[in-house]
Amino acid sequence: MKEFAAPKVNGFLAILAFLSLTAVGVVAFAGGSFGVGTAALIAAVLLLTSMHIVQPNQAVVVTFFGRYLGTIRTSGFWATVPLSSGKKISLRVRNFDSRKLKVNDTEGNPIEIAAVVVFRVVDSAKAAFDVDNYESFVEIQSETALRHVASQYPYDTFGDGGVSLRGNADEVSAELTRELQERLAVAGVEVMEARLTHLAYAPEIAGAMLQRQQATAIVAARQKIVEGAVGMVQAALEQLQKENIVQLDEERKAAMVNNLMVAIVSDRSAQPVLNAGTLY
């Protein structure tokens, strides 16, 4: 089923024709012409069944005894085939906010995830006839696509450089939008945007995963501190040697490096110690 335009005329012309037929019928009955009067009044009543009011960003799907006659998209007052029926479908942009779903990511970790889907109807015929209820169809397919996309990626890669749900929100949203468009095309729906609104570990593993994240952050911070400390110690030794402030043999250099590394890397303030002796 594909949408096409329905035949229509200006509704005010139909009103004028209705008033004219009604007047003819009244005059005919007054003059004793019951056949002409009856025919005129029946035609006037039939004209009333052909009129439809279309609001902005709204479509009216016109059917005639089960046959699809077309869609009226232009807002206004219109008349079409008599005895036809019209189903109104909104063309406005709408949001669907999914409930929180509990799914397993690609590593098997249980997570909670939710998304918002921005969509609109672009083919009223498909929305009216190819699915039973396009709004329920959007809701069910959105949650199905969200579950499928969530199961394709890990929650977090912990610095491995791969795509994750937490670290690559734009890529995950693009994949979710693409899959939703494939699923909802049959209902004549265009997916304008789909983005995650909630992402968290399930309560039963949230504590353990938080400790893992904290440990990863501590290791990364310590690595940066050590890299900086090595650079600072190297610069200090080079400066001492360049300005010939003191002559250090390999053993004294080792002791100095040890003291500087401990002072810089330690998470507590260094306590000065006065050494009045010698290494030898």
C-alpha positions in Angstrom: 0.0 0.0 0.0 1.3 3.4 -1.0 -0.1 6.8 -0.4 -1.6 8.9 -3.2 -3.8 12.0 -3.4 -7.6 11.6 -3.1 -10.0 13.4 -5.4 -11.4 16.5 -3.7 -13.1 19.8 -4.3 -13.5 22.9 -2.1 -15.9 22.2 0.7 -17.6 25.5 0.5 -18.6 24.7 -3.0 -20.1 21.5 -1.7 -22.0 23.6 1.0 -23.3 25.9 -1.7 -24.5 22.9 -3.7 -26.1 21.4 -0.6 -28.1 24.6 0.1 -29.1 24.8 -3.6 -30.3 21.2 -3.6 -32.2 21.7 -0.3 -33.9 24.8 -1.7 -34.9 22.8 -4.9 -36.3 20.0 -2.8 -38.4 22.4 -0.6 -39.7 24.2 -3.7 -40.5 20.9 -5.4 -42.4 19.6 -2.4 -44.3 22.8 -2.2 -45.2 22.5 -5.9 -46.3 18.9 -5.6 -43.3 17.4 -7.4 -42.5 14.8 -4.8 -40.1 12.8 -7.0 -37.9 15.8 -7.8 -38.0 17.0 -4.2 -37.0 13.5 -2.8 -34.2 13.2 -5.3 -32.9 16.7 -4.5 -33.0 16.1 -0.7 -31.2 12.7 -1.1 -28.5 14.3 -3.2 -28.1 17.0 -0.5 -27.7 14.4 2.2 -25.2 12.5 0.2 -23.1 15.7 -0.2 -22.9 16.0 3.6 -21.2 12.6 3.8 -18.4 13.7 1.4 -17.1 16.6 3.6 -13.9 16.5 5.6 -12.1 19.1 7.7 -8.3 18.7 7.6 -6.2 20.3 10.3 -2.6 21.5 9.7 -0.1 18.6 9.9 -2.9 16.2 9.6 -3.9 13.7 6.9 -7.3 12.2 6.2 -7.3 8.7 4.7 -10.4 8.3 2.5 -12.0 4.9 1.9 -15.2 4.1 0.0 -16.8 0.8 1.1 -13.5 -0.7 1.9 -11.5 0.7 -1.1 -8.7 3.1 -0.5 -9.4 6.3 -2.6 -6.4 8.4 -1.5 -5.3 10.8 1.2 -6.1 14.5 1.7 -3.0 16.2 3.1 -3.8 19.9 2.4 -5.4 21.6 5.4 -8.8 23.1 5.0 -12.4 22.2 4.2 -12.8 19.6 1.4 -15.4 17.4 -0.2 -14.7 14.1 -1.9 -16.7 11.1 -3.0 -20.1 10.8 -1.2 -20.6 8.0 1.3 -16.8 7.9 1.9 -15.3 7.6 5.3 -12.1 9.4 6.5 -9.6 8.3 9.1 -7.5 11.1 10.6 -3.7 10.5 11.0 -1.4 13.0 12.7 1.7 14.0 10.7 3.2 15.9 13.6 6.6 15.1 15.0 6.2 13.0 18.2 8.4 11.5 20.9 8.3 8.0 22.3 10.1 7.6 25.6 10.8 3.9 26.2 10.6 2.4 29.7 13.8 1.2 31.3 14.7 -2.2 29.9 17.0 -4.7 31.6 19.2 -6.4 29.0 22.6 -8.1 28.8 25.4 -6.4 26.9 27.7 -8.2 24.6 29.8 -9.4 27.6 26.8 -10.7 29.4 26.6 -8.0 32.0 23.0 -7.0 33.0 22.4 -3.4 32.3 19.4 -0.9 32.4 18.8 1.1 29.3 16.2 3.4 27.9 15.9 5.7 24.8 13.8 8.4 23.3 12.6 8.1 19.7 11.6 11.1 17.6 9.4 10.1 14.7 6.6 11.2 12.3 4.3 9.6 9.8 5.4 10.1 6.2 3.1 7.6 4.4 -0.5 7.7 5.8 -1.6 4.7 3.7 1.0 2.4 5.2 0.3 3.7 8.7 -3.4 3.1 8.3 -3.5 -0.2 6.4 -0.1 -2.1 6.6 -0.1 -2.3 10.4 -2.9 -2.8 12.9 -1.9 0.2 15.1 1.1 2.2 14.1 1.6 3.8 17.5 1.8 0.4 19.2 3.9 -0.8 16.4 6.4 2.0 17.0 6.5 1.3 20.7 7.1 -2.5 20.4 9.7 -2.2 17.6 11.5 0.6 19.4 12.0 -1.5 22.5 13.0 -4.5 20.3 15.6 -2.5 18.4 16.9 -1.1 21.7 17.4 -4.5 23.1 19.2 -5.7 20.0 21.6 -2.8 19.8 22.4 -3.0 23.5 23.3 -6.6 23.1 25.9 -5.8 20.4 28.1 -3.5 22.4 29.8 -3.7 25.9 28.7 -1.2 28.5 32.3 0.0 28.8 35.7 -1.1 27.3 37.8 0.2 30.2 40.4 1.8 28.0 40.6 -0.9 25.3 39.7 1.5 22.6 36.6 -0.3 21.2 33.0 1.0 20.8 31.0 0.9 24.0 27.5 2.0 25.1 28.9 4.5 27.6 31.8 5.9 25.6 30.4 6.1 22.1 26.9 7.5 22.5 26.8 9.1 19.0 27.8 5.8 17.2 25.2 3.8 19.3 22.5 6.4 18.6 23.2 6.3 14.8 23.1 2.5 14.8 19.8 2.6 16.8 18.3 5.1 14.4 19.3 3.0 11.4 17.8 -0.2 12.8 14.6 1.5 13.8 14.2 3.0 10.3 14.5 -0.4 8.8 11.9 -1.8 11.2 9.4 1.1 11.0 9.5 1.7 7.2 6.7 -0.9 6.8 4.4 1.4 8.9 5.2 4.5 6.9 7.1 6.1 9.8 10.3 8.2 9.5 12.7 8.0 12.5 14.2 11.5 12.9 16.4 10.7 15.9 16.9 8.0 18.6 19.1 8.7 21.6 19.8 6.9 24.9 18.2 8.6 27.9 19.3 6.1 30.6 22.3 3.8 30.9 23.4 2.0 34.0 24.5 -1.3 35.4 21.8 -3.4 36.9 21.7 -3.0 40.7 23.0 -6.5 41.4 26.4 -5.8 39.8 26.5 -2.0 40.1 28.8 -2.1 43.2 31.3 -4.5 41.7 31.5 -2.6 38.4 31.9 0.7 40.3 34.9 -0.7 42.1 36.3 -1.9 38.8 35.9 1.6 37.3 37.6 3.2 40.3 40.5 0.7 40.1 41.0 1.5 36.5 41.0 5.2 37.1 43.5 4.8 40.0 45.8 2.8 37.8 45.6 5.3 35.0 46.3 8.2 37.4 49.2 6.4 38.9 50.7 5.7 35.5 50.6 9.4 34.7 52.2 10.3 38.0 55.0 7.8 37.4 55.6 9.1 33.9 55.8 12.7 35.3 58.1 11.7 38.1 60.6 10.0 35.8 60.7 13.1 33.7 61.3 15.3 36.7 64.0 13.1 38.1 65.8 12.9 34.8 65.6 16.7 34.4 67.0 17.2 37.9 70.0 14.9 37.3 70.7 16.6 34.0 70.6 20.0 35.6 72.9 19.0 38.4 75.4 17.5 36.0 75.2 20.4 33.6 75.9 23.1 36.3 78.5 20.9 38.0 76.9 21.5 41.4 77.8 18.1 42.8 79.6 15.0 41.5 77.4 11.9 41.8 78.6 8.4 41.2 76.2 5.6 40.1 75.4 4.6 43.7 74.6 8.2 44.8 72.5 8.7 41.6 70.5 5.6 42.5 69.9 6.8 46.0 68.9 10.3 44.7 66.5 8.8 42.2 65.0 6.6 44.9 64.4 9.5 47.2 63.0 11.8 44.5 60.7 9.0 43.1 59.4 8.3 46.6 58.8 12.0 47.3 57.0 12.7 44.0 55.0 9.5 43.6 53.9 9.1 47.2 50.3 10.1 48.0 51.4 11.6 51.3 53.7 14.5 52.1 57.4 13.6 52.3 59.1 13.9 55.7 62.6 15.4 55.5 65.4 13.5 57.0 68.8 15.0 57.8 71.5 12.5 56.9 74.8 13.4 58.6 76.6 10.3 57.5 77.8 8.9 54.2 76.9 6.1 51.9 80.4 4.6 52.3 
